[in-house]
Each structure stands twice: as C-alpha cells, then as structure tokens.
Amino acid sequence: MEIKNFKLSNVGRFGDLDIQFAPTPTHCSNITVLVGNNGSGKTTILNSLNICLSWLVAKIRSNKGNGKYLVDQDIRNGASGAVLSIGITDLSHPRAAGSDPGSENELFVWGAARSRQEGAASGRGYLNEVRLLADHYRTQLTADDNASLPLIAYYPAERCVLDIPLKITSKQASDQLDGYDTSFNGGADFRGFFEWFREREDSENEDGISDTALAEMAEKFGTDSDAWKALSNLKASTRDRQLTAVRSALTAFMPYVTNLRVQRKPHLHMVIDKHGATFNVTQLSLGEKSMIALVGDMARRLAMMNPSMDNPLHGDGIVLIDEVELRMDPQWQLVLIAQLSATFPNCQFVLTTRSPLIIGDTKGVLVYLLDDGDSSE
C-alpha cells in the first residue's frame, strides 16, 4: 500500500496543492521529506493525510466506522470550504493487481470536505473507494486469521517519553486490529509501548527460559558448555516473535544498545545493554529513550499486523512522522533515512523536518520545500 498523490484545496495556508509521494518514476526511495520553517504548512499536510487515512483504519475495523473530519479551523481564511483527496495504490486488491500504472483501476481515491455554511460533510462520492479497499482487508481477515494488515501510523511532534511504567494497570491489546490503536488519536502512545513490552516479556518468560536462568547456567557451567548452549538454543526457540522484531529493529538503529529487558532484582526496572554495560533505561538521554520508543512502536505494530511473516519488519504500510529530528543527535540525523529504509523496507514514510542534516546525503528521496503555502521539489 502506498500513497501516490494528495490534493488539498483551501486547507490551512494552502490554496490548491497537488503533490506526489515517493516512490515515483524518478525517485526510487520509499521516503518523502517535507522541509520548511515553522508555519510553512508541514504539519498541515500530515494532519490532512491523517484525516484521510483515519477513514481507512475505521472502515477496516468496522464497515460502519467513521474517521476524522475537517473542522472550521482547517479552512483557509476567506474560503467558503475545504477539500482533501488522497490517491492510494494497493496491489493486494484484485482490482488493482496487474493494472497499468496510472490507470483508474490502480488508484483508490477518497477524501473529506467541509463547508462553513453546511458544517462537516464527508460527501458520498468521497468514501466509496475507501469502503472498497477496507472490505478487501476485512474479507481477508475473515478467510484467514493470519492474513496481514498494512501498518498505518501517525507520530506527531508532541510525542514524548515522560516515564517508563513498570506496573501494568490493564491488559495490553495484542490482536491484529489492535495495531491501529491510538494511531490517529494524537499519535502513538509510547507509555503503552513500554507497558506492552513488559507484559509480552512476562508471558515470554513464563513460556520459555528466563534471562536469569540462562545467566545462572552460564555462571555455573560457562558459556562454552554443552548444557548452556542447549539451554540457550531452547530459549531462542521460545522467543516471542513480536519482542524479537522490536529487539531487531532497535539494534538496527542503535547498534551499540542490545537486549532491552525487564529486571526484577533488586527491584523492578527496565534495562538495556549499552557499549557492553547495563543501564537502567531511565538513565538514557531523552533522545535515546525517544528513539527506542519510536522505533520499538513501529516494530511492535508491524509484528502484530503480520503474524505469519518470518520477518514482520518487512510488512508494508504508511508511516507519518512530524519533526522527525526531534531530540535526535546530529549523527543520528545523518543516517536516519538510510536506517528507516533498511529496517522497514516495505513501509512508505512521509517525514517533516527543519534540519538539513536529515536530507544531507540521501539519494532517491523525494524532497519538497514548503514556503508560504507553496511547494517546490
């Protein structure tokens, strides 16, 4: 699934805007970057994409589901109304599979509209195509419980990591459709990520071999012993698939950190190995914690939505990230796009940034400069 084009009419600072998203015939990357200063309209575009995509998520959940609407504040000053239109290609749908590029069958087009006089109005003609696409995924899930779903997630600039909760107050969701939870309600819930991790690891330890047992075996017999190797192999075979995907993604982004886990002695806390030493996660910088939460959240959603894939990080989807450089060290900014493409190769990313380092050394990436309601490639 990929966004091919997007149109805004009288939304925010934009009169009429019609843009395409990578990959395109001239840009092979799966990443589009919107660059501009504060007030240039970057967030307006992401929020507008969010509105359109929320209808697909809602309709996949239920054929009677409703997505988000434009509000009066979204309408450009002096305009009587605003219109959004998104064009998505999804070759898993029989109608689009094998169609000619650019043909009517290839694209599924829907949108949202609002008039100052009439109030919120989605418009019947705008939602027929999203219903058609959502019905396809619901049919697949009915026929096969292990069918894959596309990741659709939005991470706004307000995302943050305030604390690392270790006391779980409610059971965490783990079904496929739960991978959409909070994706379009103000952004991903990073607190929920850490709660989810704790619960999954508890279950993993109950079903398999705990890290403590493995450490005790190593201390008693050594890591070269047949007994330790056998126990280690058994532990690997009982690893939780979703946690394995998260750990793999984190190592890809931050090679110097490994083995995110919960320790219960001398007290309950989450730790990670960094440059060979073990640290409480609360000791990490805000940037490191934010990176763990962001990458980990994407990985766990892909794992939930692709239960039968050998490597769920290769699942497809659409990810929107506002101010992607937020709290990120300069050296991370330089390699971020390459790491996103390598770790999540089948996801399409739409990023916004004010940092030139993000796009400093990337080839094939589609970049738009936004300025006073206009865009230039």
Buried (B, 14 or more C-beta within 10 A) or exposed (E): BBBBBBBBBBBBBBEEBEBBBBBBEEBEBBBBBBBBEEEBBBBBBBBBBBBBBBBBBBBBBEEEBEBBBBEEEBBBEEBEBBBBBBBBBBBBBEBBEEBEEEEEBBBBBBBBBBBEEEEEBBEEEBBEBBBBBBBBBBEBBEEEEEBBBBBBBBBBBEBBBEEBEBEEEEEBBBEBBBBBBBBBEEBBBBBBBBBBBBBBBEEBBEEBBBBEEBEEBBEEBEEEEEEBEEBBEEBEEEBBBBBBBBBBBBBBBBEEBBEBBBBEEEEEBBBBBBEEEEBEBEEBEEBBBBBBBBBBBBBBBBBBBBBEBEBBBBBBBBBBBBBBBBBBEEEBBBBBBBBBBEBBEBBBBBBBBBBEBBBEEBEBBBBBEBEEBBBEE
